[in-house]
């Protein structure tokens, strides 16, 4: 071969070798991806495993640890693995390694099966969005779950590490439903396992939801009212409603539905939400709407004043309640089995009034060393009244059954609300999840 040609080939080879990127991951040996701790543990449904999961990367190149990412998810069981920077876990959560080439995360076991597993995937930083095909390696970790005894945390990824204040519960068709952080969840096993509501695709926060014999109604902040007969397929029902700005109150019955907006006032539908008519009560927004078993409808405005509508919602009367029975803003209104109006208001006050005279008895749980105290979440069981006292050092559930003392549940965490089943058992929202009592 011509010596000049040989020289050109050699020079070209040297040139291209010199231009090749020295930090290309493909030119280096893949690092070892191993489980350094936390595998094969045993724990309880809904509880953190005793030890965190530790993933170790053993490098075989000069690529720094900051160039790697680890994605993780549970693959058996509805438990959650949460990185310290997350408020709510993602189905596919991504984290960085620390300077020791490790990732350490807690795993809260699910409540739906005994044998549980989680999988961790290794990616280069720029390959995470490519999906599983971009993973360099993966490892699987297993755990065994046992049924707990006593108070136990429910399972559902949306509640892990979250503060569950002002949670709304309702029950229908042997299921329990919960409104939390503007989203609706359902449970078919008494509040042990929760799932997001199937099929609902509203784009703004849910304000309230109620049922009648035909199906479920959901009210959200910007889109108004949605309806589903099968709780899977949803459609909007706002025909005739003007200025859907700040929904404040809802009452759903078989024969009539009432809905109030801050701007446009009270609306009524007699055809299950297919059409709406404005009800001229007053210009002030309605905060609460409740039906008395005898027929009249009661609602509060934001002065506050109490309104009574006749059973047809055509005529109305306005009443000013004596300040000894109502402090500041009303937070809840309920009708007890005897037909009395039970009002929870500011300054941790609950009042029980006869409808005719609007007089009766009061019970105060006010403490002078705290502020923003109020009573809400009024419920009834076996002729007794239960309510939630919020905002003071003795916050919790109080009951007429205990001569209006706090209900003792031996629950070790803060009680931020409650749902009372007919059999006397509770669901308790707390600072890190929903709790039920396991026998």
N, C-alpha and C positions, 0 to 999 in steps of 0.2 A: 504494500500500500504506500501511496505517496506520503512522504514524511510530513508535508505541509497539511495534508488532510488529517493525519493522526494528531498533529499539534492543535488544529482547530477543534477536533472532538474533545481532546483533553481540556482545553480552555473552556469550552462550552459546559462541560461537566462540572468543572470547578466553579464557574459562574452561577449555574443553577443551584448547586449545593450551597453556595454562599447566600443565595436569596431565599432559601427554604426557611419558614418560620420555626424558630427554636422552641416556641411555647405551644405548638400544636399538640393537643392531648393525644392525638392518634399516634404520635411518635414515642409515647411513653407507656410503660407498663401500667395496667389498671391497678388502682389501690385495692387493698383488702378491705372488705365491708363486713364487719362482724358484730355479733351481739356480745357486749361486755358485761351485761347485768340485767336482771329483771325477768328473765325467761322462766317459764314453767312455774309461775307462782299460783297460789290459791287465795281467793278473796271472796267478798260478798257482793250480791247484786247491788248495783248502784253506788258502790264504794270504791275509793282509791285502793289500788294494790299496795301492799306494805312498802315495796321498793319501787322506785322509778325505773323506767326502761332506759338503758344506756346503750347507745350505738357508738361503735368505735370505727374510725377510718385509719388504716395503716398505709401511709403513702409509700410509693415506689418511684417518685419523680420529684421534680422541683416545683411542681404546681402548688401554690399556697392553699391552705385550707379554706380561705375566703372564696375560692372559685367553685366550691362544691355546695350543693343543696341536697337536703333530704326531704322527701315527701312521704307522708305516712297516713294511714287510714285503717279503720277496723274492717276486717273481712268476714268475721264470724261474731255475731252478737251486736247489740245496738249501744255498746259503750262508746266512750269518747276518749281521745288522746288530745290534750290541749297544751300548746306551747305557751310560755309565760306571757308572750306579747298579745295573745288572742283574748278578745272578749267573748266571742262565740266561735266554736270550732267550725271548720270547713270540712266537707266530706273528704277533700284532698288538701291537707294542710302541709305547708312548706316551712322549713326552718333551716337555720345556718348552723354550722359546726362552731364550737368554741375554739379557743386557741390551743387546746389540748387534742384537737381533732375528734371531739366527742359531741354527742347530742344526748341530753338527759331530759326526759319528759314523763309526766305522770299519766297513768292509765286508769280511768274509772270504768269498771266493768259494766256491761249491759245487764238487763233484767230479763232477757228473753230466751237464754239458753245457758247450759252448764259449760260446754266446751266453747271457748272464745279464742279469737286470733286477731292479730294485727300485722300489717305488712309495712315495711320501710323500704323506700326506693332511693337509690343514689343517682344524682344527676350532676352534670356540669351546670354552672350557673345559667348559661344561655340556652340550655336544652329543656328547662322545666316545662315550658309552654308547648313542647312538641308531643306531650302525652307519654304514655308508658313505653312507646317504642324508643324514646330517647333515654331510657334508664340504663345506666351502666351496670347496675347490680341490684339485688333485692334480698331481704332477709325476712323471715316470718317468725313471730313470737306468739306463744300460746299461753293461755291461762285457764284455770278452772274456777267457776263461780258457784257459790253456795247461797241458799236461801237465808236471808238474815232473820234475826229475832228482835222485835221491838221496832222503834222508829227507823225507817230506812228511806233512802233517797230514791225517787222515781228515776226512770231512764228516758232519755230523749235529748239529743245533742244540744238543743237550743237553750237548755237551762244551765248547763255546766258553768260554774263560776259566775252566775248572774244573780242580781238582786231582784227578787220577784215581789215587788211592792205593787199594790193596786191591781192584783190579778182578779179577773172576773171568771167565775165558774157557772156553768149551767149544765143540766142533764136532760137527755132526751133519748128515747128508744134504747135504753140499757147502755148508753154511753155517757161519758162525762166529757164536756168541752171546756176549754180554757182559753181566755184571751190574755195574752202576755206580750208586751213590747209591740203591740199593734198587729200581732199574728194570732191565728186560731189553731189550736191543737186538739186532738181527740184521743180518748183512751177507752178501750173496750174491756179492760180488766180492773176497773176500779181505781185508776190513777197510777198503776205501777209502770206501764209502758205508754208512751205518748208518741203520736205521729202528727205531722202537719196535715191540715185539712186538704183532702184530695180535690184536685181540679180547680180550686179557687185561685184566680190570677189577678185579683185587684192590685193596682199599682201603688196605693197609698195605705196609710195605717188604718186598721179596723178600729172603730169607736165602740160598737156594740153589735151583738148578734142575739136573735131570739128565734123561737120556733112556734109554729102552730101545726094543726093536723095535716096541712098540705106540704110542709117542708120547712126549710131554714132560710132566714133573712139575715143578711149581713150589711151593716152600715159602715162605710168608710169615709175618710175625710174629704176626698175630692170627687169621687165618682158616684156618691150617693148610695142607693140601695140595690143590692143584688139578691136574687132568689134562686133556690134550687129545690126541686122536688125529690131528687135522688141523692143529693149531697155530693154529686160528681160533676154535673153539668150546670153551669151558672149563666144567668143573663140579667142585665140591668132592668130595673123597673122604676123609672123616674118620670114617666109621662105626665106632664102638666106641672111639675115642680119647677119653680123659678128660683134662681140665686141659691144654689146649693153650697152655702158658705158656712162652715163651722157647725156641723150637726151636734146637737146637745142632748137629745132625749128620744127614746123610742119605746113604743108599746105595740106588741104584736098579739092579736087575737084572731080567732077564726072568722069573726064577723066584721072586724074593723082593725085598721092599723093607724096609729098616730105617730107622726115624725115631726121633730122640731129642728129648725135651723136658726142660728143666731141672727141672720140677716132677714130672712123671709118669713120667719115665724112658724106657726103650727099648721101641719098638713094632715089630711085624713083620706084614707082609701077604704072603700067598702067592697072592692072587688079584688082583694088579695094583692094590691100593689099595682094593678094594671093601669089605674088612673088615680089622680090625686086632686083634692079640692082644698083650698086655703080655708082655715078656720080662724075667724077673727075673734081672738080672745083678748089680747092686748098686745102692745108693741114690744113688750119686753120678752126676752127668750125664756123658754121653759127649761128648767134644769132636771126635773124628775116628772114622770108620768106614771100613774098607778091607777088600776081599776079596783073599786070597792066591790065586794061580792053582792052588795045590794043594788049595784048599777052605776052610781055616779063615778066620774073620773076626777082624780085629784092631780094637780100639778103645781109646782113651785116656779116662781120667776126669780130673777136675781136681785130683787130688793132686799129681802125676799118677802113675797106675799103668797098666800095659798089660794089657788083657784079651784072651784068645783064646777065641773060641767055636768049637765044632765046626761042620762044614759045614751041619748042620741048625739051628744056633742054639739047641740045647737045653742042652748042657753047656758050662761055661765054666771058665777058669782065670785067676788073677790073678798078675801078675808085677811085681816092683819092679825097674826098670832101674837099673843102676849109674850113680851121678851123673856119672861121667866121660863117659857117652854121652848124657845128657839134662840140660840146664840149665834149671831153672825150668819154664815152660810149653811143651808141644809145640805148634808152629804148623802143622806139616804132617807127614803120614805117607804114604809111597808104597812100592810094591813094584817093585824094579828088575827088568830082564829076567832076572837070575840068581836071582831069588827072595828077595833080601835085603830087610830092612826098612830104609828110608831115612827118617830122622827129622830134621826141622828144628826147632830149639828156640831158647830165649832165649840170650843172650850170643853170638849169631851163630855157632851151632854146628850142623854137620850130621854125622850119624853113620850108618854103614852096618853093620848087624848081621845075623848069621845067625839065622834064626828059632829054631833049636834051642837055641843057647847064649846068645843075646842079647848076644853080644860081637862086636867087630869093629874098625873104624877110625873115627877122627873127624877132622874138619877144622874148625879154628876161624878165624873172620874177625873176632874180637873186637878192638876198639880201646878203650884205657883212658880216652880223653878224651871219650867219648860214652856215652849210656845208651839203654835201650830198644832194644837190638839183637837181631835175630832172623833166622832163615832160614825161608822158606816157598816156595811155588810151585815144588815139585820136579817136573821133567819129564825125559823120556828121549828120546833120538834116537840111532839107530845104536849102541846099546849104551853110550852115554855119558850121564852125569847132569848136569843143569843145575838151578840153584837161584837164588833171589833173596835177596840179603843186604840187609837193611834197617836203617836207623837209625844208620849211622856215615859217616864222611867218604869211605869207599870203597864206598858202597852201589852195587849193580848186579848183573849176572848173572855167576855163576861156574860153571865147568864142569870136570868130570874130564878132558875132552878137552884142556884147557889146564893140566893138572897143578894143578887147583883155583885157577887164576888168574882174574882178571876177564876176561870176554869183551870184546874191543875191537870196538866197532861204529861208531866215529867219529860218534857221535850227540851233537849239541851241547847237549842239554838234560838235566835229571835223568831217570834211568830209575826209574820207580816200580813196575814190574812187567814181565811179558812173556808173550807167547804164541808158542810155537815151532811152525811148520808142519813137516810131514814133509820138505819140500824144504830145510829149514834157514833159511828166512826168518822174520822176526820181526814181531810187532805190539808196539809199545812204548807203554804209558801214560806220560804225562809230566804236567808241571804245568799244561799248557794244552791237552791233547787226546791223542788216539790217533795214533800215527805208524806209517807203513808205508814200505818202501823201494821207490821207483819207478825202474825201469830205463829 
